[in-house]
Amino acid sequence: MVSIVGDLTRSEAGAIAEQLTAGLSRRSRPLPALPPIAQLKTGQTSRIGHPATQAHILIGQPGIKRLDPDYFPLFLGNYVLGGGGFSSRLNEEIRQKRGYAYSAYSYFNPLAQEGPFQIAVQTKKEQAEEALKVAQDTLARFVAEGPTQQELDAAKQNIIGGFPLRIDSNKKIQEYLSIIGFYRLPLTYLEDFPTRIERVTLQQVKDSWRRRMHPERMATVIVAGVDSR
């Protein structure tokens, strides 16, 4: 997949693409299908000793595909949980209320198959267990209850209002073209994105998070969560 942005014609772009890919082998058969991603059956915790003053906490599970039907409800819900910066619930509970960390956030990394959903927190080693519990409790409560209508409306406003900044340079447009091409997304993906966000309902967000996210079956990794000596 070659994506090009610049002051050139379609034929000139095609010639550049042919030149770039001339040395690649041509396959007559399609690539085999990717194997399915196994879901976690139980919660798992790994503690890795490290002589650092900061503990790094990662919590996650398999998330969503690029073409997942739950993509927009899960994406929008995550903005409320941990993707919205200082206004997110994770940041509010862990940083603002308790001062455990400078930042706490969550994100989905959609791939051809289910990419990871991940919560990340960095905190003092001595308070790693407390920060971990707050993160786990915040996630469990969000999955059980979902966002409020006010939180959802604010998330929509911020995402749609900030969308032009996602495509305000040739570099950003080129990156989106690569994603659209590689994952075979609709060519109208960028035009459709704000509308798809606006159409998501509160019930869709709650339903998708209850069906797809499993707080009791998360994989947790804590680096420097125990004394390495």
N, C-alpha and C positions, 0 to 999 in steps of 0.2 A: 504494500500500500504506500503510495507516494502522494503527499499533499504539498502543494506549492501555493504561496501567496506572493504576488509581486506585480510589477508593471510589465506584463507580457501577455501575448495572445494565447488562445487555447491551443493552437498548433505549436507554438513555441514551448508551452508547458509540456505538451505531449512529447516533443523531441527531447527535452531535458529528462523526463521520466524514463524514456526508452534508453537514453545514455546511462542513467544511473543504474538501471536494472539489467543491462545487456549481459553482464557476467553471471547472472543468477540462473540456476538450472530451471528448466521448464518441466513441471510435473503434469502428466496426463491424467493422473488419478487424484481425487480429492483427499485431503488429509483425513486420517481416522478421527472419529468423534472423540471428544474429550470424555474421560471417565467422570461419573457423577461424584459430587463432593459428599463425603460421609458426614452426617450430622453427629454431634457429640451426644452420647447416651447418658453421661453423668458429668458432674462438675469435676474439674481437674485443677490442682494448684501446684505450681513449681516455684520453689524458693532458691534463688541463686545468690550465694554469698559474694560480696564485693566490698573492698575497703573504701567505700565512698560515703560521704555524709548524707547524700540524697538517695532515697529509694525510688526506683522507677517501677510503676505498677501498670500492667497491661491486662485488660479483661476483654475477652472476645469470643466469637463464635462465627461459623459460616454465615454470610450475609445475603447479598442479592446479586443477580446477574444484571448486565446492562439492559437486557430486554425483559426484565422481570415485570410482571403485571402489577406487583406491589411497589415498584420503584418509587413512584412519586409520593404515596402515603408514608412510606418508610423514610424517605429523604426529608420530607417536610416535618415528620415527627422528630427526627434526629436533630433538626435545627433547634427545636425546643429543648430537647434533652441535653445535648452537648455540642451542637454545631453552630450555635449562635453567639459565640464569644462570651462576653461578660453578662449577657442577658440569659444565658442558658441555665437550666436547673443544676447541672453538675457544678458549674462554676459558682453558682449562688450558694449551694450547700457546702461545698468543699473549701472554696476560697473566701467568699464574702462572709459567711456566717461563722466559720470556724478557723480560718486562716491556716489551713493545712497545706495549701499549695498556691503558687502564683497562678497556675492555670490548670484546668481539668477540662477535657473535651472528649468528644466521641465522633466517629465518622464511619460511613460505609465506603468501601472500595470496590465498586461493581466491576466484574470482569466477565469473560466469556462464560464461565461458570460462577458459582457463588463465591465472590471475593469476601474478605474478612469484614466483619463489624468489630470495631475496637473502641474501648474506653482507655484513655491514657491519663495518668496522674503522676506527677513528680512531687515528692514531699520529703521532709526530714526522716531519716531512718528510724528514729525513735517513735515517730507517730504513724508509721506505715500501716499498722494494723487498724488504727482508728480511721485513717483516710480510706482504706480499702472497704471497711464496713459501710462508711457513708456512701461511697460510690455504689456498692452493691445494693444498699437499701434504696437509694435514689432510682437506680435502674428498675428494681422490682416494683416500686411504687408507680413508676411511669408506665411500665408494661401493664400493670393491673388497672390503672385509672386513665391513662392517656393524658394529653394536654387539655387545658381548658379552651373554650371557644376564644377567649381573649388572647391566650398565648398563640393559638393557631392563626388568628387574624393578624397578629403582630408579625409572626413568622412569614406569612404570605407577603405582607407589605414590605418587609425587609428584603426578602429574596427577589421579588419582582422589581422593587425599586432599585436594587443593586445590580440587576442583571446586565444592564448596559456596560458596567465595569468589567464584566466577564469577557466582553468581546471588543474592548476599546483599543486594541492594538493588533497589528498584523500577526505578531507572535501568538497571541491568544486565539485569534481566528484560525491560524494554522493548526494549533493544537486540537481545537474542536473538529476541524476537518479530518484530522488523523483519527480521532475517536469515532466520528460518524462513519468513515470509510471502513475502519478495522472491524467495528462491531456491526456493520451493515444497518445502521440506524436510518430512519427516514431522512431524506434530504431536507425536509422542512423542520428538522429537529430544533434548530435555534429559534425559528419563528414560533414553533408550537410550545416551547418550554414555559413561558410565562402563563399561557392559557391552561396548560396541564396542571400547573401549580395552583392556579386560581380555582379550578374545578374540584380539587380534593376537598372532601367533606370531613368533619370531625369524626363521624362514625367510621369512615374508611381508615383514618389514621389509627383509631383505637382498635379496630378489627385486625388490621395488618400487624400491629405490634403484638397483640395477644396471640395471633396464630404463628408468627414467625420468630419471635424473640423468646428465649428461654433462660431467664436469670439463674435458675437452679442448675443449668447445664453449661455454664460458661467455663472456658479455659482461662486460668489466671496465672500470670507470671510476675513474680516480684524479684527484682534485682536489687541487692543490698538490703533485702528485707530481714536478713539474719546476719549475725556477726561472722565474718569470714575467717577469723583467727581460730 
